[in-house]
Amino acid sequence: MKIVFDEKAKKALEEMIENSNENYIRVKPFIGCGKPAYEIYADFKGENDIEELVDGITFVVHKEYEKICNGIEIKYDKEAVSLYTSDAADDGE
């Protein structure tokens, strides 16, 4: 699974883990009309989750959503002090 993020987003993700009792960052898609939206938060690893280590950050995604979460880009918006996702550049994967 491919998840892309820059150094600013990495720091925000690390802080999210440090400020919680959990060791993982969950990527949870919400599927509706058009492109899915994603929620990103510190969480535990469940029985039906896959684990992906990317640049020192351990992500968990429910097995059912692996394909939907593949190829996302996580960005940090300092104005809103939030993380959000967008589609990463399509590299043919």
N, C-alpha and C positions, 0 to 999 in steps of 0.2 A: 504494500500500500504506500502511496506517495502522499506526503503532507509537506508543504513548503511554508517556511516562515523566515522572517529576517531577525536580526539581533534584538530589535526593540520588542517584537512579539515574543521572542524567547525569554527575555527578562520578565515580561508580564506573565507568561506561563509559569516560570519558575516561582514568581511571587505568589501566584495563585495556589501552587502546591505548598509552599512554605507557610501560607496563612490558613491552611486547612489540616484536617487529620487524615487526609487521603494522599495516596502516592501516585495517582494517575490523572491524566487529563482526558476527560470523555468528550468525544465529538458525537453529537446526537443530531441527526437530520430530521427536519420536518418537511414532509413531502405534501405538496399541494399542486396548484396550477403553476406551470412553468418550472423554473429552477428551484431546487430545495434550499431551504434556509437551514442554518446550523446553530446549535447551542453548544457552547464550550464551557466546561466547568470541571473543577476537581471532583473526583469520584473514586470509588473502589472498582476492582475488577470483578465482574460477575461471571457466573458459570458459562454463559453463552457469549462471552466477549473474546475478541482477539486483541492481542497486545502488540504494539508497534513502537520500537524505540527509534526516535528520529532526533539526531543532534542533541542527545542527552535528555530529551523529554520523552517520557513513556506515555503513549496515548492508548486508550481503550475504545473500541467500537464494537457494538453488537454485531455478531457474525452476519446477520441479515442485512446490515447496512454497509458492509465492507466496500462493495462496488460503488455505492453512492458517495462514500467519503473519500475514495481514492482520487487523488489529483487536486485536492483543495489547497488553497493558499490562505494562511492565517495572517491577518494584519492587525496592527495595534494603532488605535486612534487616540492620541493623547488628549485631544480636545474632549472627547466623550469618555475617556478613561475606560475603554472597552476593547475587547477583541472581536473581530468579525472575520468572516471568510468570503472568499471569492473563488471563482474557477481559476486554477493555475493554467499556465500556458499548456496547450495540448502538445505533448511530445510524442504522440503516437502510441502511448501505453493504453 
